[in-house]
Amino acid sequence: MTRAWKVLWWVVAAAAAVAAFIPVFDTYLLHAPTLLPDLGASWYYWKLPPDQASAVTRASVWIPYLVHQVLLWYFIYKLRVSGKRWDGSLSRWNWAMIGLTAFMTVAHFVQTALFYDGLAQDVSVWSSQYSVIVMLVFVLMMRNADRGLFFGKKVKLPRSSLALTRRWHGFYIAWATTYTFWFHPVVNEWAHVIGFFYMFLLFGEISLTRTSVHMNKYWTTALEVLVLIHGTTVALLTQDTTLWTMFFTGFLTIFIVTQIYGLGLSKTAIRVASAAYLAAVLYLYTFYPSGSFSTERLANIHQITWIPTVEYALVFVFAGVLWAVSLLPPIGKVAKAGRQA
């Protein structure tokens, strides 16, 4: 086992330990304020009432966020220009990113204990969610070359768009992860605990850039599929409806249509998985939750297409936008270099 893989297993263990510590932290070290009632989907519940937020509480989260963001981008840049090979070793810049994650994790716990608020006080609740969606779309674009987009079939995307995506996706994912990390306070809600665990794993993936782990098909697919678990769990625990089935079947559809074809499975294994998927969908949209056949539930089966439609459509939208951007002379040189690499 290479050093990179050993570090990854330590990262996973540390992520699980820190996530498990959140309930203890919330019980004994956090004095949560009285929060306002939940005002709907556009309202973020876990933030200070506006009359309690101040310049101090805002600075307590914006300053460490900006420091975290800039340093992470700087370390990614230094790693890129260092010329490190894609192997099982770690450079000092890999270690710097791991150390930065550890330090900022402690800082976020302290900041929550003292001031509670996250970035959610000043930005839309949708911004954090859409930042992750865009990240997933970039992964779909990049993995099109080896696993295809629809049932193992590749789609033709502009080479310049893919070159720009490959070159800059690390900086975007570093932003999306860091932004989401500081968007939320560290509170003992299952949605938050699972979300922080997922973010710690993403920080691990970022920190292991230019190692053999970073592009491992099983590890990267696991990170994609964790969105299914996180999204479903959040909906299940925060919505007193059957809305969670839309997240579950939507992300599961993407797995069956696209992600499963990057795992090197046999045709028989894929067919079995596809049959299990169809059985799960039919049950959830006919017999769940009453246990008896429901035409009303069946009429909502179109919900399984909502998430896939958005993500697949955005693949082509972003490919087109990036192609247009690549026509600009300075950026075109970067895209051309990427195509030739």
N, C-alpha and C positions, 0 to 999 in steps of 0.2 A: 504494500500500500504506500503510495507516494505521500509526501508531506502535505500536499494540497488536500488530499482526501482525509487525512488525519485531522487537519484543521477544520474541514467541513463538518466532520462528526462532532468535534468539540463545539462548533458554532451551533449545530442543531441542539446539542445537549444544553448549552448555555441559554439558547432561546427558550427552550422548554422550562428551564429553571427560573428564568426571569419572569416569564409569563405566569408560572405557578406562584411566584412571590407577590404578584399584584393583589390577590385577595388579602394576603397578610398585610401588605402595605396599606390597603384601603381600610382595613379594620383597625389598625393600631397607630398609623402615622398620618392618615389623611383626615382632616376635619372639613368635610364637604359642606359648602354653603347650601342654603335653601334655594332650590332652583325653581324657575318658572314652569307652569304647566306646559306640556307638549302641545304645540300649536299646529302640528301637521307635518307633512313630508318635507316642506321647505325650512322647517325649524330644527336647529340643532339643540337638543335638550341639555347636554352636559356643558353648559357655559354659564358664567356669572350673569345674573340679571344686569341689564345695561347700566342701571344706576350704581352698581357696585364695581363695574369695570373702570379703570383709571389708567393714566399714563404709566404708572408703575407696573400694574398687572400686564399691560400690553407690552411694555419693554421687557418684562421678565420672560416672555416667550419669543418675541420677535428678534431680540438680540441673539440669544443662543441659536435660534433657527438659522439666522443669516450666517453666523459664524460656522455652524455645522455645514450649511450648504456650500459656502465658498471653499472651505477646507476640503470637503469631499470632492468638489470639482477640480481643485488644485491637485489633489493626490491622483485623481484619474488622469489628468493631463500629464503629470510627471511620469506616471507609469507608462503612458502611451509613448512618450518621447524617449523613455529609457532604453527602448530596444529589447526589452525582455522577451524571451522566447515563450511560446505556448507549450509549457511542460508542467511537471508536477512540483516545481519549486515555487517559493514565494520570494518576492523582492521586498526591499524595505518599504516600498510604497504600498504593497499589499498589507504588510504589517501595520503601516500607518493608518490605513482605512479601518482595520480591525480595532486598533486602539482608539480611534476616533469614535467608532460606534459604541464601544464600552464606556468611554468617558461621557458621551452625550446621553447615553441611557441613564446613567447615574444622575446627570444634570436634569434630565426631564422628570425623574422621580422627585428630586428636590424641588424643582420649580412647581410641580403640581402640588406638593405638600404645602408650600409657602403661599402660592398665588392661585392655584387651581386652573385658571383659564389656559386654553390653547389658542391656536390661530383662528379657531372657529368663531371667536368673538367678532372678527373683522372681515371675514370672507364667507362666501356662500357655502352652504353644506354640500352643494352639488360639485363644487370645484375639486374636492378631495376624491369623490367617486369617479368623476370623469377623467381625472389624471390617471387613475388606474386603468380605466377602459382604454385610453389611448396607448398606454404601455402594452396592454394585451394585443392591441391591433398591430403595433410595431413588431411584436414577436411573430404574429401570424404572417406578416410580410416577409420577415427574414427567413422563417422556416419553410416558406413556400418552395424554396429551392431543393430541399431534401425530402419533405414529406407531402408536398402539394397542399392545396387549399380545400379541395372538395374530393373526398373519397380517394385520396392518394394521387389525384390528378393535379398537376401544376397549372397555374394560370400565368399568362404572360403579363408581366409588369415591367414598366420602363426600367432599364438597367441603371440609369442615373438616379432614379428614386431609391432603388435598393442600395446603391452605393452610399447615398447620403444617410439613409437609415442605419446602415451598418456602421458608418463612421461616427454618427452623433447619438445613437440610441442610448449609449451609456450615460451621457450627460443628462438626457431626458429622464431616464429611469432613476438616476440619482436624485433628480429634482422631485419626481413624483413620490418617491419613497420618503425622502426627508421632509417634504411638505406635509405628507399624510401623517408622518410620525409626530410632528409638532402641532398638527391640526387638532388632535385629540388630547385631553388630559388623561393621565394614567388612573383610570377608575375601574372598580371591580364589577364590570358588566361582561357577560360572556362574549358579547360581540367585540368589546374592546380587548379582552384577554386574547381571543383568537386572532384578532386583527394585529395586535402587537407582536404575537408570535410569528405571524406571516411577514410582518415588516422586518423583524430581526433576520429571518431567512433571506429576504431580499437584500438586506445590507450585507449578509454573508456572500451572496452571489456577486454583488458589486465588488466586494473586497477581494474576491478570488478571480477577478479579471486577469486574463492572460495566463491562466493555469488550465490544466486538463479538466478540472471540475466545471469550469465556467460554461463549457459548451457540451457537457455530457447530456445525452438525449433523455436519460431517465430522470436525472436531477432537474433539468429545466422543464420537462413535462410535468413533474411533480409540483413545481412552483406554479405552473399554469392551472393545474387541476385544483390546487388549494383555494383558488378564487371560488370555485364551485362550492367547496365546504364553507368558506367564510361567508359568501353571499347568502347561501341557503340558511346558515345558522343565524345570521343577523336578521333576516326576514322572519324566521321562525320565532325568534325570541322577542322581537320588537313589534311585530304585527299580529294582531288577533284575527287573522284571516288565513285563507289558503294561498296567499301571495307567494309564500316560500316555494311552492311547487313551480312557479314560473322561473325563479332563479335556478332551482335544481335542474329542471328539465332543459332550460335554456343553455346553461353551461355544459350540461351533459350532452346536448345535441352537438355542440362544438367539439367536444371530446370524440364523439362517435364519427362525426363528419370529417374532422381534421386531425386532431392531436394523436389519436390512436395509431395513425399511419406512420408516425415517427418513432415508434417503439420497436420496430423490427419483428412484430408478431406474425404468426402464420395466418393464412386466410381463414382457417378454421377457427382460430382464437378470435379473430375480428368478427366473424359471423356469429359466434356464440355471444360475444359482448353486444353486438347489434341486436340480437334477439332479446337479450335481457333488457336492453334499453327500451325496446318497443313494448315489452311486457310491463315495465315500470311506468311508462308514459300512459299506456291504456288503463292501468289500474288507477293512477293518480287522477286521471280525467274521466273516469266513469264511476268507480266505486268509492273513492276517497272524498270526504271523510266519513260519510254515513255508513258505508259498508254495503249499500245497495246501489243498484244501477241508477245513475242520475243523468238525464238528458241535459240538464242545466250545466253540469260539469263538463260534459262532452262538448257542449257548444263553446266552451272556453279553451279547447285544446289548441287553438291557434296561438295561445300564449307561449308555446314552446319555440315559436319562431321569432319572438320579439328580440331577445338578446342576440341570437345568431344573425338576424337581419341587420341589426345595427353594426355589429362588429365586422361582418363581411362587407357591408356597404362602405364602412370607413376605410377598409383596406384599399378600395379603389379610389375613394375620395383623396386619401392621403398620398397615394401613389401619383395621382394626377397633380395635386398641389406641389409635391416635391419635384415632380418633373418640370413644372412651370418655374419653380424656384431655381432648378438646375440650369435654366436658360440664362440666368443672370451671369455675366462674365466672371466675376470673382468666384462664385459658388460653382460655376460650371467646371472650372479647373479642378476643384476638389472632387466633384462627381466623376470627372474623367479619370483622375488618378485612382479613384476607388474602383472604377470598372476595370482598369488595367491591372490592379493588384491581384 
